[in-house]
Each structure stands twice: as C-alpha cells, then as structure tokens.
Amino acid sequence: MAKIDLKPLSLTELKALKTRVEKAIANHDKKKKAKALAALKAKAKELGFSLSDLTGGNGAKAKSTKPVVRKPKVAYRDTADAKNVWSGRGPRPKWLRAALESGKKLEDFKV
C-alpha cells in the first residue's frame, strides 16, 4: 500500500479526503455483499432451492426486531366534538373533566 503524506493537507482537504475514503469503503462493502449474495443464490439454486426457501425471507434484508408500538383504542368520545377522544389511559383530558364536573357521567362518553 502506498504511504500518503497528509501533513501538507489543510483541514478542508483532510475532511474531503475522509469523505471520499468513507464512500470508497461503503462501495467496497456493498460490492462484496452483492458478490456474496450472488454466490449464495447460485449455491442454493445448485441444490434445488431459492435463497428465500432456505432463509424464510426475501434473501435481501433481515426483518427488524423493533417492537411494534400500537396506539391504544378509543374508549371515550366527546358527544359535542368527535375529535375529542380518550383511550382511558393516563390523566383524563380537560374536555372530559369539564363534562364530568357539569354533571355528566363517564358512561355517557363510552364508545
């Protein structure tokens, strides 16, 4: 490997070089992965399978392990304004507290 003298380069030039090196590394990894994937697909085909048959997926990307966050269902709705809703979790919203203070019952707003 050729040794590069970095001393005469300015900070701007060093940062530009760093960016170019990072892109080159990413491209190298991308090509290497594509080559490995092609080899795996060829071997699977040779054995009479598709890569997705063996992996249970599409062969390109692994499934995410992030948990799915779902919004709670609406349990209470304002009869005066349908946009005002509450799931029953957390503190009661102002519109519901005001309605309850005016004499209405919680069951009146049940969905």
Order of alpha helices (4+ residues) and beta strands (2+ residues): alpha-alpha-beta-beta-alpha
